[in-house]
Amino acid sequence: MPGRLSARLCASFYSNRPKDVMRTLRLIEKSCEPVKSAFAKHTRAQLFALQTCKETRDSWRALALLKLLDKHRAKLDVDHYNMAIDACAGVGGWRDAMETLKQMKSKGFQPDEATYNSVLHACAKASKKPVAAAKMATKVIKEMQDQKVSFSMEGRQAAIFLSAQAGMVNLERRMWLMEADALCTEANLQNWHKVLEILGRIERGGNLAKLVLSQHSDGLLHAFNACKQSRLPFRALAMLHWLGRFPAKLEPVHFNFAIGACAHVGRWVDAQATLQLMKAKGLSPDSKSYSTALQACAKAKRPASADAAADLLAQMRRLGVPLDLFGRFAAINAFSHGGRPQDVFRLWLDSVRLAKAAKEGGDDPRLFVNARIGGAVLAACYSIGDTEMAQHVARQLAGLGVRLCLEKHDGASVDKTLFFSRCAQVSLDGHGAAALVVGLAKAKQFQDIAALFRHSEDSLAPPNSSILMQSLVPLAVARSTRVITAGMVNYNKNATPRQHISIPGFVIFAGRICPRGEAG
């Protein structure tokens, strides 16, 4: 049957056997006219054959196949020519690619984005007469711009290389400008790794590429933001270094992103150096700059970083830069981790004074004191074991109307959470209370769990049955029946019949909870 070889070619392609596909294609080329005519009517077999020629970089056979299909009046489309041009691009056959493009136009087909980008790729890989290939490619680039055909990533790189080869500086500048626009597009989609890839290509592209980026305000901003989001301070600092050689219009926000990248990894020395560089450029650091630098000091958790935080606060007072809420929280954490509790309480009293003044003036006191700052001060009290100071801080928070609520609990800080709940009457939400019970059960602090059941009735009351179950299961496993009886009774006395719960494997017997089978 004439179509048997076409079917065999498709089967070989589906089985991922390119050698068999090429062997079958050679048989078709040597066969009689009925076999070739049947192959010319089998569109899928044609595309599979061209795809295999592309993958094996057999451009000569791909072009011969196009001639064979044209001779037998096959229904060709854009995909046939695109695959043939791709096969030419794989071996740098730019003349064949340009000839196929010309033939494609003569047949009445309109080249698409893939067609033009493949032609550019073929010209970029030209090993013979690269300058002539570059000059021919510039015509293709201008045609793409006239028809408003978009460039792919490979197409842009090929166009940049070809315009540099042809010595067309203006065209190369436009291509790098398109690369900067692509960087902004990826940044808007929050594809930070792709933003960094484009930034790396620009940095390797030479002075012209860097000059284009330095004058592209949005691209420069997104590049610094990508360094911050990816926690790459050295990349951001390197950008500041080479931008100094170009007439870039740097603003405080660029330096703030660089300082933020340092803050993410606790590089407080680099954050301070960036502040000094900012001043050397004639820019005045703002509240965001200092607050981010204070965050770097807090992240470092070292005595030296606490000293640096004190120096930063002194600079802010001397320059008249206001300390925002974020900076207060970072400074308190820096002093707390750096072993300077006196500075913590001094800054806390200053925050309370400003909050009271704001409250008396009708403003919101939470502009100076919030739950996060209160929790950080209580953590400092816990680190030095000062119960009286913790109670005093709690009273001040209550007077300002700030309520602390531990929404998340770390099992490793059970003692700290108990310290908060005892000294400062910190309220726990349902999940925080359940997590605290689990941590106390692991530490076998059953008396503290009983006290928690007495003081957290709202957190462990209906309808939080799932939360109560989460907290009581580890106690049931530990056979701490006396302790969990209080929690069960406290829950069931306020629950409706449908809300009553029980622990699997346990029963209530004689007013207390016993393992099932031991109640008698």
C-alpha positions, 0 to 999 in steps of 0.5 A, a space after each residue: 500500500 502506498 501509505 504504509 511507509 508514511 504510517 511507519 514513519 509516524 510510528 517511529 516518531 511516536 516511539 522516539 526513534 529518530 534513526 528509523 524516521 530518517 531511514 523511512 524518509 530515505 525510503 520514501 524519497 527513493 520510492 515510486 511516485 504513488 508512495 511520494 504522492 501518498 506521503 504528500 497527502 499525509 500532513 502529520 508524517 510530513 511535520 514529523 519528518 521535518 521535526 526530526 530533520 530539525 532535531 538531527 540538524 539535517 538541513 539539507 534533507 529538510 530543504 530537499 523534503 520541502 522541494 519534494 512536497 512542493 513538486 507533488 503539490 502538498 498542502 504546505 503551511 507556515 509550520 513546514 517552512 518554520 521547521 525547515 528554517 529551524 533545521 538551517 539555524 541549527 547548523 548556521 545555514 543563514 543563506 538557506 534560511 534566508 532563501 527559505 524565507 524568500 520562498 515562503 513569501 513567494 508562496 503567499 505565506 506571511 512569516 510569523 514570530 517564530 519564522 523571523 526569530 529562527 532566521 535571526 538565530 541562523 544568521 547569528 550562528 553563521 561561521 562563514 562570512 558572519 559580517 555579510 550574515 549580520 548585514 542581511 539580518 539587519 534587514 530582517 530586524 527592520 522588517 520585524 520592527 515595521 510589521 511590529 513582530 515581537 522578539 523572543 529571548 533568543 531572537 533578542 540576543 541574536 539581534 543584539 549580536 548581529 547588530 554589534 557585528 554589523 557595527 550598527 550602534 543605534 540598532 544595538 541600543 534599541 535591542 538592549 532597550 527591548 531587553 530592559 523592557 523585558 526585564 520590567 515585564 518579568 518583574 511585574 510578573 514577579 519572576 525574579 529569577 528571570 529578572 536576574 537572568 536578564 540582568 546578568 545578560 545586560 552586565 555581560 553585554 558591555 558598556 552600551 548595555 549598562 548605559 541603556 539600563 542606567 538610563 532606564 528608570 523602571 528597569 533599574 528600579 526593578 533590577 534592584 528590587 529583584 536583588 532584594 527579593 532574591 536576597 542577593 546583597 552582593 549583586 545589588 552592591 555590584 550594581 551600585 559600583 558599576 553604575 558609578 561609571 555611567 550618568 545614572 540618575 540614582 535615587 534614594 529608593 535604589 539605595 533602599 533596595 540595596 540596603 534591604 537586600 543586606 537586611 535580609 541576610 543580616 549584612 549590617 556592615 554592608 548596609 552601613 557602607 551603602 548609607 555612606 555611599 548614598 551620602 557620598 552621592 549627595 543623597 540624603 537618607 530618609 526614614 526608610 533607609 535608616 529603618 532598613 539599616 536597623 533591620 540589618 542590625 537586628 537580623 545580625 543578632 550581635 553586640 557589634 550590630 547593636 552598637 551600630 544600631 545605636 550609632 544609626 539612631 544617634 545619626 537620625 537624631 542629629 539629622 532630624 530624621 524621624 523614626 518610623 514604626 518599622 524602625 522602632 521595632 527593628 531597633 528594639 530587636 537589635 538592642 534586645 539581641 545585642 545584650 543592651 536591655 537599657 537601650 530597649 527600655 529607653 526606646 520603649 519609654 520614648 515610644 510610650 511618651 509619643 504614643 500618649 501625646 498622640 492619644 491626647 491629641 486625638 491621633 492613633 497611638 499605634 503609630 508609635 506603639 503596636 503589638 509587635 513592639 510590645 512583644 519585642 519589649 516583653 521578649 527583652 524582659 524575658 531574656 533578663 528575667 525581669 518580671 516587674 518590668 514585664 508587668 509594667 510594660 503590660 500595664 502601659 500597653 493596656 493603657 494605650 489600648 494595645 492588645 497582645 495576642 499570640 496568633 502563632 506559637 513556636 514549640 521551642 519557646 514554651 517558657 517564653 509564651 508562659 512568661 508572657 501569659 503570666 506576667 503580661 496577661 497576653 491573650 491566646 487565640 485558639 490555635 496559639 493555645 492549642 500549640 502551647 498545650 502541645 509544647 507543654 505536653 512534650 515538656 511534661 509541664 502538666 500543671 501549666 496546662 491546667 492553668 492554661 485551661 483555667 485562664 483561656 476559656 475563650 480560646 478553648 470554648 465552643 465552637 473551637 472543638 477541633 482546636 481543643 482536640 488538637 491540644 488534648 490528644 498529646 495529653 491523652 497519649 501521655 495518660 495525663 487524665 487528671 489534667 485534661 479533665 478540666 479542659 473537657 469539663 470547661 468545654 462541655 459545660 458551655 457546649 450544646 449537645 451537638 458540640 460535645 466532644 470526646 477523645 478517641 480511646 478515652 471515656 469519662 468515668 467517675 468525673 475524670 477521663 480514663 483510658 477505654 477499658 480501664 474505667 471499671 
